[in-house]
Amino acid sequence: MKLLGDDFNNENRSKFFKKNKINKRKVISAGMIHGNKAVIVTSKSPQIIPGADALVSKDDLFLAITIADCVPVYFYDEKNKVIGLAHAGWRGIIGDIAGNTLREMLKLGAKTEKIKVVLGPGIRKCHFEIKEDILDNFKKYPQAIILKEDKIFADLFGIIKKQLLNFEIKEENIFESGECTFENKEKFFSYRRDKPEVVEVMMAVIGIR
């Protein structure tokens, strides 16, 4: 779902929640600081969790984040009814936000072999160019670095998948949308592509009915 500006944010959120019969009082959002902190939330938690880039819950709630190139990562253990949602920017990815989210899910009774993970639309390796001054941050993942025409690109999706597999998430339980936010202007906002004065974002939501 696309969001644009405060008025549009409120209007589009309301339309989305109404269409999908979601009680907005049951929606909890991550404050998001481009970090790697995952937080367990309950029905008693505030609706915005400061300092968190990932949320985990077992309650009758909907978890929400906003994205505009960063990767939304959805987690779900259907058997044990535990959900998670991560806002995975490059800093959070390098900081293993996926692993941190999974660790919090296990605290709520989720089982590694039962967890399914979906990587939503985000900026893919064909467009995620990085500069040499941050290259050192990726030294643990040399296979994710691509050199092309004197430019450096990083495969964020590849890093996330490697982290999930290292956590022993089954490969057949990892899914990707395959869509690039930078490339598909008609469908997605992209901060890197558009560099807007007012940040335009999309919302990602997960919940259990």
Buried (B, 14 or more C-beta within 10 A) or exposed (E): BBBBEEEEBEEBBEEBBEEEEBEEEBBBBBBBBBBBBBBBBEEEBEEEBEEBBBBBBBBEBBBBBBBBBBBBBBBBBEEBBBBBBBBBBBBBBBBBBBBBBBBBBBEBEBEBEBBBBBBBBBBBBEBBBBEEEEEEBBEEBEEBBBEEEEEBBBBBBBBBBBBBEEBEBBEEBBEBEEBBBBBEEEEBBBBEBBEBEEBBBBBBBBBBE
